[in-house]
Amino acid sequence: MSHLDYWHEKWKASDTPGFHRPVLVPAIEKLQHQIIPEDKSMAIFIPLCGKALEIKHFIDLGCKIIGLEFSEKAIYLLSEENQFGLQESAIEGFGKVFQNAEKSIQIYCGDLFEFSKDTLVENCEIGAVIDKGSFVAIDPEMREKYLQVMASFVESPKCRYMMCLYDHDMGRGPPHVVQLEYACVKLGQFGFKMIDYFKGEPFFGLSEKRREEMRVRGATTFTENTYFFVKN
Ligand SMILES: C[S@@+](CC[C@H](N)C(=O)[O-])C[C@H]1O[C@@H](n2cnc3c(N)ncnc32)[C@H](O)[C@@H]1O
């Protein structure tokens, strides 16, 4: 099974796969004033976005969103459930982009490992990255490649980075357990330093179905922690 087949099967099986949480990351409310770019021409990049609620949350706050998602079904549901009216267009050599009429939402449909800033249909600087269920979803041996892709998106000295990491004892992912020290070193290489963190509540925001799935996989604990990084 390729790294994309796994996710394709999840979206094929359900309109709301277990990893989709029906609530925002709790830290968002505390961090949003720092996440929202002061320069309104800058976008928030949400890699591996699925139909995450944070997309609508930041659109309602007047932000511009660039998302990246492999599953066309996920993007279709994102558009339908939020009445975004996303329209697709093809991008040669990559896949597709789905945009609303105002072009404040651009969701790129394709493989992250074939994506770069050159894929964007219009030149745009990234003012913040929301990395939730993204870095932790990637197979450990692909992490360096993931960081290479992220490099072109975090070039701006104004860029901020919110990363969610998990503590769990399921033995295997996804979501994979990524050590905070590793994330700090890797984001440190882009010039980021961590300035804030929020410890989550065990099993917060998960449906009973998802909790049961995790118990079956051996989880006695599952906590999402949020870390916030800035440059100087
Ligand atoms: C764990 S889910 C997280 C979704 C979303 N961030 C959220 O919090 O609800 C990971 C998502 O990334 C997508 N995905 C996984 N690997 C990908 C890749 N290489 N390129 C693009 N999308 C990918 C999957 O289809 C899935 O929707």
PDBQT file of the ligand as one rigid body, heavy atoms in Angstrom, charges set to zero:
ROOT
HETATM    1  C1  LIG A 301      -4.500  12.894   9.918  1.00  0.00    +0.000 C 
HETATM    2  S1  LIG A 301      -5.353  13.611   8.589  1.00  0.00    +0.000 S 
HETATM    3  C2  LIG A 301      -5.422  15.289   9.195  1.00  0.00    +0.000 C 
HETATM    4  C3  LIG A 301      -6.396  16.142   8.479  1.00  0.00    +0.000 C 
HETATM    5  C4  LIG A 301      -6.519  17.563   9.058  1.00  0.00    +0.000 C 
HETATM    6  N1  LIG A 301      -5.235  18.220   9.207  1.00  0.00    +0.000 N 
HETATM    7  C5  LIG A 301      -7.281  17.584  10.350  1.00  0.00    +0.000 C 
HETATM    8  O1  LIG A 301      -6.708  17.996  11.356  1.00  0.00    +0.000 OA
HETATM    9  O2  LIG A 301      -8.459  17.181  10.345  1.00  0.00    +0.000 OA
HETATM   10  C6  LIG A 301      -4.155  13.682   7.296  1.00  0.00    +0.000 C 
HETATM   11  C7  LIG A 301      -4.698  14.173   5.982  1.00  0.00    +0.000 C 
HETATM   12  O3  LIG A 301      -3.635  14.327   5.061  1.00  0.00    +0.000 OA
HETATM   13  C8  LIG A 301      -3.960  13.770   3.801  1.00  0.00    +0.000 C 
HETATM   14  N2  LIG A 301      -2.662  13.301   3.259  1.00  0.00    +0.000 N 
HETATM   15  C9  LIG A 301      -1.907  12.295   3.761  1.00  0.00    +0.000 A 
HETATM   16  N3  LIG A 301      -0.755  12.196   3.071  1.00  0.00    +0.000 NA
HETATM   17  C10 LIG A 301      -0.781  13.165   2.113  1.00  0.00    +0.000 A 
HETATM   18  C11 LIG A 301       0.140  13.577   1.112  1.00  0.00    +0.000 A 
HETATM   19  N4  LIG A 301       1.310  12.978   0.919  1.00  0.00    +0.000 N 
HETATM   20  N5  LIG A 301      -0.207  14.627   0.328  1.00  0.00    +0.000 NA
HETATM   21  C12 LIG A 301      -1.402  15.264   0.498  1.00  0.00    +0.000 A 
HETATM   22  N6  LIG A 301      -2.312  14.918   1.444  1.00  0.00    +0.000 NA
HETATM   23  C13 LIG A 301      -2.007  13.876   2.240  1.00  0.00    +0.000 A 
HETATM   24  C14 LIG A 301      -4.983  12.687   4.098  1.00  0.00    +0.000 C 
HETATM   25  O4  LIG A 301      -5.860  12.466   3.001  1.00  0.00    +0.000 OA
HETATM   26  C15 LIG A 301      -5.711  13.250   5.324  1.00  0.00    +0.000 C 
HETATM   27  O5  LIG A 301      -6.839  14.002   4.963  1.00  0.00    +0.000 OA
ENDROOT
TORSDOF 0
